[in-house]
């Protein structure tokens, strides 16, 4: 059972910042494309940001310029720095590890709640 462990969610006021962390097993982290997704109540899960090994990144248009994804290969950890948060960012945030071989293997964390409210 592959386990991705997320942390860092919570309640923050509009305009505030949070940093999410996700630790993955080394055997997965070293070959995976790591990403963050989110799901707001009544909505589908959506991609927030993804980072491939190295520094290649991709962001949803709604978070560009505000969120930054990064990875620490020595710590098997991926981060999501979230700045200028607004109520529309309220959601459960999920860490994802994806490995593309003959098929795609996808692993998920348990999710961490981010609430932006005054």
Buried (B, 14 or more C-beta within 10 A) or exposed (E): EBEBBBBBBEEBEEEBEBBBBBBBBEEBBEBBBBBBBBBBEEEEBEBBBBBBEEEEBBBBEEBEEBBBBBBEEEEBBBBBBBBEBEEEBBBBBBBBBBBEEEEEBBBBBEBBEBBBEE
